[in-house]
Amino acid sequence: RLEEFLKKEVDLKLSTVPDFEERVIDFSEVEQLMNSINIIPAPCAPVINPQAPNVATGTSLRVCWSLFSDDTVECYQLCYKTVNSERHSDEQPEHTLKVKETYCTITNLLPNTQYEFWVSALNASGISPPSERAVYVTAPSPPTIKSKKIRSCENAALVCWESGDINPVDSYTVEL
């Protein structure tokens, strides 16, 4: 049957005249909708590193963190506050810094003081959850030698000093 049908000539007549109009389709709403969609997800929480040796002075700390994902990050938000056992943690003022790298050196800190740090990552889509908090400690300020109390003899010397630190110092090293 198919073969017979294909051998026939078919005369096709349209009942209406095909008038094709030139239509302009407005895609502005679709374009606005597409532009509003964020294709970059907000970043994951960074991981703050514990304090490394030799990263503290009496007035500064170098804080480092890592991002263990392929997230796009424009900058980081580093927050910190002093750790004070006398005041509640909520009462301490928080400081916030915007940082481009995965490290930052914070200056103008108090000697022999604990600071709590946490960091978040930011991109065009938003801000990540904050990292876990890490406590860093500044180095104690150097003691002041009481030069009027220094005594010495052939085989010994007596040296006295005074600590300017409010918090207790674990130990001192005397070098000759």
PyMOL commands that set and color helices and strands:
alter all, ss='L'
color gray80, all
select helices_A, chain A and resi 2-7+28-36+89-91+147-149
alter helices_A, ss='H'
color red, helices_A
select strands_A, chain A and resi 47-48+61-66+75-82+95-99+103-106+114-123+126-127+134-137+144-145+151-152+157-158+161-162
alter strands_A, ss='S'
color yellow, strands_A
deselect
rebuild
show_as cartoon
